[in-house]
Amino acid sequence: MTFSSSVFLFLFLPAFLLGYYLIRPSFRNGFVVFCSLVFYGWGEPRFLLVMICSVLMNYLLGLLADADREAFWRKTAVTLCVVMNLGLLFVYKYLGFFVTTLNQVASKAWPVPQIALPIGISFFTFQGMSYVIDVYRREVRAQKNPFRTMLYVVMFPQLIAGPIVRYKDIAAQIDHRSVNLDRMKAGIARFMVGLAKKMMLANTMGAVVDEIFAVDPASLAVPTAWLGAICYAMQIYYDFSGYSDMAIGLGKMIGFEFQENFRQPYVADSIKDFWRRWHISLSEWFRDYLYFPLGGSRRGNVYLHLAAVFLATGIWHGATWNFVLWGVWHGAFRILEYALEKKAGRRIRGVAGWIYTMLVVLIGWVLFRADNLGYAWSYLRRMFGLLPASFIPYSFGWYFTPKTGMVLLAALLVAVVPGMKFYAPLRRSIEARSWTRGLRRMVVIVLFLYSLALVMTSTYNPFIYFRF
């Protein structure tokens, strides 16, 4: 079940909100847990036990890490937490990749295990790890009630695609939260905007991307190859940020405040800046639980620390060499930027910095989207005219239709303009005028209704981050 499915929008969500507001406040946490388990188990009920066992494991380790006893037991708890959570991820997400790679390196034919991947496992294991580690660090006390720990992890708005929520950020909200009319309206509006991003922008761009990336790169015109890369950059941004908007909006509807997960990443003028704006909850997770413990920039070899973080970022996204290389690609330029700042005391800024960053990001997205490294290499060579063309059956105009052009232009404007310096004062000026409030609400409602129509009529509705 996804937020952009008919079942969720017309059945699950209305029933959930009606039940949530009708029952007594003291029962609401239990109601959210129950509905979240139904939400998760709707399509994959067999994985409910995996998730519940993960939650209970981290709950018990959190109690052990919080106990007033010898440091040995607290260290044992946090060590077991890391080993068991990463072990769970390894078995379900990486074991097949590991055996395949081992077969290739050792020229063996060991059977490759075919293990289905539980939806959202990368997200709920990282949340469980952060909870136990924060308890060990004495940044928060362990939750004594297992059902409240369950609520923290399985809460359906953020369960399968984030943002990655820290327990310390919502611990107080689990016990005491309220919803007023303004927060409810803000949550509904945020959800509507997120759905419009997903259905109107991400899905339209995704259809073009799938068509282009299904073709042999040698059969693409150079402009078509660039179009595919740019459209994918728009698809993945609006797909994931739209889902995050819907998650944040749903949280507001029931009294939870989740952190922002995107902040206009396509206005970044460096790779460092890009990762401060893209998938913020994941970037901060690796910063706080990997980069800083390794020593950060204060002790040890910072270049190795950065390399480890970006390698882990690539591996986190998936068990293929494409994702590994994607992480290494971003890490190489982040290290280069750090070295330039450290030794020359400066970095590329302004338009030149933006062009450089977008070029690095676009090349990285080709690695991310391609089915394998061979295809990615051929596609990139074709983008830069280094791969000779074979027969090109369809011209650039076949893919770049008037509809594609209009949606792509809208996607680019929405992705870039709000991050420009002139936009903030302009927005304040517009919002200060009372007549614009009604107009903004009307626009959001129209977009939402059109998005609902697309949900009911469209057969193309993928979600990229489901596989992570």
C-alpha positions in Angstrom: 0.0 0.0 0.0 1.4 3.4 -0.9 0.2 6.9 -0.1 -0.7 7.4 -3.8 -2.9 4.3 -4.1 -6.6 4.2 -4.3 -6.9 1.8 -1.4 -5.0 4.2 0.8 -6.6 7.4 -0.3 -10.2 6.3 -0.4 -10.3 3.5 2.2 -7.4 3.4 4.7 -6.8 7.1 5.3 -10.5 8.1 5.8 -11.1 5.2 8.1 -7.9 5.8 10.1 -8.6 9.6 10.6 -12.2 8.9 11.6 -11.2 6.3 14.1 -8.3 8.3 15.5 -10.5 11.3 16.3 -13.4 9.4 17.6 -11.6 7.2 20.1 -10.4 8.4 23.5 -7.0 10.1 23.5 -5.6 7.4 25.8 -6.3 4.7 23.1 -4.8 6.6 20.2 -1.3 5.3 20.4 -2.5 1.7 20.3 -4.8 2.6 17.4 -1.9 4.0 15.4 0.2 0.9 16.1 -2.7 -1.4 15.0 -3.4 0.6 11.8 0.3 0.8 11.0 0.6 -3.0 11.2 -2.4 -3.3 8.9 -0.7 -0.8 6.5 2.6 -2.6 6.5 1.1 -6.1 6.3 -1.4 -5.2 3.5 0.9 -6.3 0.7 3.5 -8.3 2.6 2.0 -9.8 5.7 4.9 -12.4 6.0 7.3 -9.6 6.8 5.3 -8.4 9.8 7.1 -10.8 12.1 10.5 -9.6 10.8 9.7 -6.0 11.7 8.1 -6.8 15.0 11.1 -9.0 16.0 13.4 -6.1 15.1 11.4 -3.7 17.3 11.4 -6.0 20.3 15.1 -6.7 19.9 15.9 -3.0 20.0 13.5 -2.4 22.8 15.3 -5.0 25.0 18.7 -3.8 24.0 17.6 -0.2 24.8 16.6 -1.3 28.3 20.0 -3.0 28.8 21.9 0.1 27.4 20.0 2.3 29.9 20.5 0.1 33.0 22.4 1.6 35.9 25.1 -1.0 35.9 28.6 -1.6 34.8 29.7 0.0 31.5 30.5 -3.5 30.2 26.8 -4.3 29.9 25.9 -1.0 28.3 28.7 -1.5 25.7 27.6 -5.1 25.1 24.0 -3.8 24.4 25.1 -1.2 21.9 27.5 -3.7 20.2 24.8 -6.3 19.9 22.5 -3.6 18.5 24.8 -2.7 15.7 25.8 -6.3 14.9 22.2 -7.7 15.0 20.6 -4.8 13.0 23.4 -4.8 10.4 23.2 -8.6 10.4 19.4 -8.4 9.6 20.1 -6.0 6.8 22.9 -8.2 5.4 20.8 -11.4 5.3 17.8 -9.8 3.7 19.4 -7.1 1.5 23.0 -8.1 0.7 23.5 -11.8 1.1 22.6 -12.6 -2.5 24.9 -9.9 -3.8 27.7 -11.1 -1.5 27.4 -14.7 -2.7 27.2 -13.6 -6.4 30.3 -11.5 -6.0 32.1 -14.3 -4.2 31.3 -16.7 -7.0 32.7 -14.3 -9.6 35.9 -13.6 -7.7 36.6 -17.2 -6.6 35.2 -18.8 -9.8 32.7 -20.9 -7.8 29.1 -21.8 -8.3 27.7 -21.6 -4.8 23.9 -21.3 -4.8 22.7 -17.7 -4.6 20.0 -17.3 -1.9 16.8 -15.7 -3.3 15.5 -13.8 -0.3 12.6 -11.3 -0.7 13.4 -7.9 0.6 11.0 -6.6 3.4 9.7 -3.1 2.4 11.3 -0.3 4.4 13.9 -2.6 6.1 16.7 0.0 5.6 14.6 2.6 7.4 13.3 0.7 10.4 16.6 -0.9 11.1 18.4 2.5 11.1 15.7 3.9 13.4 16.2 1.0 15.8 19.9 1.4 15.8 19.7 5.2 16.4 17.4 4.6 19.3 19.7 2.2 21.2 22.8 4.3 20.4 21.1 7.4 21.7 20.1 5.6 24.9 23.7 4.3 25.3 25.0 7.9 24.9 22.6 9.1 27.6 20.9 11.4 25.1 17.5 9.9 25.9 16.1 7.5 28.5 15.0 4.1 27.3 11.2 3.6 26.7 9.9 1.2 29.3 6.7 0.6 27.4 7.2 -1.8 24.5 4.1 -0.6 22.7 5.4 3.0 22.7 8.7 1.7 21.2 6.6 -0.1 18.6 4.8 3.1 17.8 8.0 5.0 17.3 9.3 2.5 14.7 6.1 1.3 12.9 4.2 4.6 12.7 2.9 4.2 9.1 3.5 7.8 7.8 7.3 7.3 8.0 7.6 3.5 8.2 8.5 2.5 4.6 10.3 5.5 3.2 11.2 7.8 6.0 12.2 10.4 6.9 14.4 8.5 9.3 13.0 9.7 12.7 15.1 9.9 15.8 13.4 8.8 19.0 14.8 11.7 20.9 13.0 14.1 18.5 9.5 12.6 19.1 9.7 11.0 22.5 7.7 13.8 24.1 5.2 13.7 21.3 4.5 10.0 21.8 3.3 10.7 25.4 1.7 14.1 24.9 0.6 15.6 21.6 -2.3 17.6 20.4 -3.8 18.6 17.1 -5.4 22.0 16.5 -7.2 23.3 13.5 -4.2 25.2 12.1 -1.9 22.1 12.4 -4.6 19.9 10.8 -5.0 22.3 7.9 -1.2 22.5 7.5 -1.0 18.8 7.4 -3.7 18.3 4.9 -2.2 21.0 2.6 1.2 19.4 2.9 -0.2 16.0 2.0 -2.0 17.5 -1.0 1.2 19.1 -2.3 3.1 15.9 -1.9 0.5 13.9 -3.8 0.6 16.5 -6.6 4.4 16.2 -6.8 4.1 12.5 -7.0 1.3 12.1 -9.5 1.7 15.1 -11.8 5.5 15.5 -11.9 7.3 12.4 -10.8 5.1 9.9 -12.7 5.1 12.0 -15.9 8.9 12.2 -15.8 9.1 8.6 -14.9 7.2 7.4 -18.0 9.7 9.3 -20.2 12.7 7.9 -18.2 11.5 4.3 -18.5 11.1 4.7 -22.3 14.5 6.2 -22.8 16.4 3.8 -20.5 14.8 0.8 -22.2 16.7 1.7 -25.4 20.3 0.7 -26.3 22.3 3.9 -25.6 23.8 3.7 -29.1 20.3 4.1 -30.5 19.7 7.4 -28.7 20.4 10.8 -30.0 22.8 12.8 -27.7 20.0 15.3 -26.7 17.7 12.3 -25.9 20.3 10.8 -23.5 20.6 14.1 -21.7 16.8 14.4 -21.6 16.6 10.9 -19.9 19.2 12.0 -17.2 17.4 15.3 -16.5 14.0 13.7 -16.4 15.3 11.1 -14.0 16.7 13.8 -11.7 13.2 15.3 -11.6 11.5 12.0 -11.2 13.5 10.8 -8.2 13.4 14.2 -6.5 9.6 14.6 -6.8 9.0 10.9 -6.1 10.9 11.0 -2.9 10.3 14.6 -1.7 6.6 14.2 -2.6 6.4 11.0 -0.4 8.3 12.9 2.4 5.8 15.8 2.1 2.9 13.3 2.5 4.6 11.7 5.4 5.2 15.0 7.2 1.6 16.1 6.4 0.2 12.8 7.8 2.3 13.3 10.9 0.9 16.8 11.5 -2.7 15.4 11.2 -2.1 13.2 14.2 0.1 15.6 16.2 3.6 14.5 15.2 6.3 16.9 13.8 8.8 15.2 11.5 12.0 16.9 10.3 12.2 18.2 6.8 13.9 15.7 4.4 14.6 18.0 1.4 15.6 21.6 1.1 15.8 22.6 -2.6 18.7 20.3 -3.4 19.0 21.4 -7.0 20.1 24.9 -6.1 23.2 23.4 -4.4 26.6 24.8 -5.5 28.7 22.0 -4.1 28.4 18.3 -3.3 28.6 19.2 0.4 25.7 21.6 0.0 23.7 19.0 -2.0 23.9 16.5 0.8 22.8 19.1 3.3 19.7 19.5 1.2 19.0 15.9 -0.2 17.6 13.1 2.0 18.6 15.2 5.1 17.5 12.5 7.6 19.9 10.0 6.1 22.8 12.5 5.7 22.4 13.4 9.4 22.2 9.8 10.4 25.5 8.9 8.8 27.1 12.1 10.1 26.0 11.4 13.7 26.5 7.6 13.8 29.4 7.1 11.5 31.3 10.2 10.5 31.6 11.7 14.0 32.4 8.4 15.8 35.2 7.8 13.3 36.6 11.1 14.3 35.0 13.5 11.8 37.3 16.4 10.8 38.9 16.7 14.3 40.9 13.5 14.6 42.2 10.8 12.3 42.1 10.9 8.6 39.2 13.0 7.5 39.5 11.7 3.9 39.0 8.1 5.0 36.1 9.2 7.1 34.4 10.9 4.2 35.1 7.9 2.0 33.6 5.5 4.5 30.4 7.6 4.8 29.8 7.9 1.1 30.6 4.2 0.5 28.1 3.3 3.2 25.6 5.7 1.7 25.9 3.9 -1.7 25.6 0.5 -0.1 22.6 1.5 2.0 20.7 2.3 -1.2 21.0 -1.2 -2.7 23.0 -4.4 -3.2 24.4 -3.6 -6.7 27.7 -2.2 -7.9 25.8 0.7 -9.4 24.9 2.0 -6.0 28.4 1.3 -4.6 29.9 3.3 -7.5 27.3 6.1 -7.1 28.3 6.5 -3.4 32.0 6.4 -4.4 31.4 9.0 -7.1 29.8 11.5 -4.7 32.4 10.7 -2.1 35.3 11.4 -4.5 34.0 14.9 -5.3 33.2 15.6 -1.6 36.8 14.7 -0.7 38.0 16.9 -3.6 36.0 19.8 -2.3 37.3 19.3 1.2 40.9 19.2 0.0 40.4 22.4 -2.0 38.9 24.2 1.0 41.6 22.9 3.3 44.6 23.7 1.1 43.5 26.6 -1.0 41.0 28.1 1.5 38.3 28.4 -1.1 35.7 26.6 -3.1 33.8 27.0 -6.4 30.8 29.3 -5.8 28.0 30.9 -7.7 26.9 29.8 -11.1 30.1 27.9 -11.8 29.7 25.9 -8.6 26.0 25.2 -9.4 26.9 24.0 -13.0 29.7 21.7 -11.6 27.4 20.3 -8.9 24.5 19.6 -11.2 26.8 17.9 -13.7 28.2 15.6 -11.0 24.7 14.9 -9.7 23.3 14.1 -13.2 26.1 11.7 -13.9 25.5 10.1 -10.6 21.8 9.7 -11.3 22.7 7.7 -14.5 24.6 5.3 -12.3 21.7 5.2 -9.9 19.1 4.5 -12.6 20.9 2.1 -15.0 20.3 -1.6 -14.6 24.0 -2.4 -14.6 27.4 -0.8 -14.8 27.8 -1.7 -18.5 24.6 0.1 -19.5 25.5 3.1 -17.3 29.0 3.4 -18.9 27.5 3.2 -22.4 24.8 5.7 -21.5 27.3 8.2 -20.1 29.5 7.8 -23.2 26.5 8.5 -25.4 25.6 11.6 -23.4 29.0 13.1 -24.1 29.1 11.9 -27.7 31.9 9.3 -27.0 29.8 6.3 -28.1 29.3 6.0 -31.8 25.6 6.0 -32.8 24.0 3.1 -34.4 20.6 3.2 -36.0 18.5 5.8 -34.2 14.8 4.8 -34.7 13.3 7.8 -32.8 14.4 11.4 -32.8 14.6 13.7 -29.8 11.1 15.0 -30.7 9.6 11.5 -30.2 10.4 11.7 -26.5 10.2 15.4 -26.0 6.5 15.9 -26.6 4.7 19.2 -25.8 3.3 17.5 -22.6 6.8 16.4 -21.6 8.2 19.9 -22.2 5.6 21.6 -20.1 5.8 19.2 -17.2 9.6 19.3 -17.3 9.6 23.1 -17.3 7.2 23.2 -14.4 9.4 20.6 -12.5 12.6 22.6 -13.1 11.0 25.9 -12.0 9.5 24.3 -8.8 12.8 22.6 -8.0 15.0 25.7 -8.5 13.1 29.0 -8.1 12.1 28.6 -4.4 15.8 28.2 -3.6 16.9 31.5 -5.3 17.7 34.6 -3.2 15.0 36.7 -4.7 12.2 34.2 -3.9 12.0 34.6 -0.1 11.2 38.3 0.0 8.8 37.8 -3.0 7.0 35.0 -1.1 6.7 37.1 2.1 5.3 39.9 0.0 2.7 37.7 -1.6 1.7 35.9 1.7 1.3 39.3 3.4 -1.7 40.0 1.1 -4.8 38.4 2.5 -6.4 37.8 -0.8 -3.6 35.4 -1.8 -4.4 32.9 1.0 -7.7 31.9 -0.6 -6.1 31.7 -4.0 -3.3 29.5 -2.7 -5.8 27.1 -1.1 -7.8 27.0 -4.3 -4.7 26.1 -6.3 -3.8 23.3 -3.8 -7.3 21.9 -3.9 -7.4 21.9 -7.7 -4.0 20.2 -7.9 -5.2 17.6 -5.3 -8.4 16.8 -7.2 -6.5 16.4 -10.4 -4.0 14.2 -8.7 -6.9 12.0 -7.4 -8.2 11.7 -10.9 -4.7 10.5 -12.0 -4.7 8.0 -9.1 -8.0 6.6 -10.3 -7.2 6.5 -14.0 -3.4 5.9 -14.3 -1.9 2.5 -14.4 1.7 3.9 -14.0 2.4 4.6 -10.4 5.8 3.4 -9.3 7.7 4.4 -6.2 11.5 4.4 -6.4 12.4 4.2 -2.7 10.2 1.2 -2.0 13.1 -1.1 -2.9 15.4 0.5 -0.2 
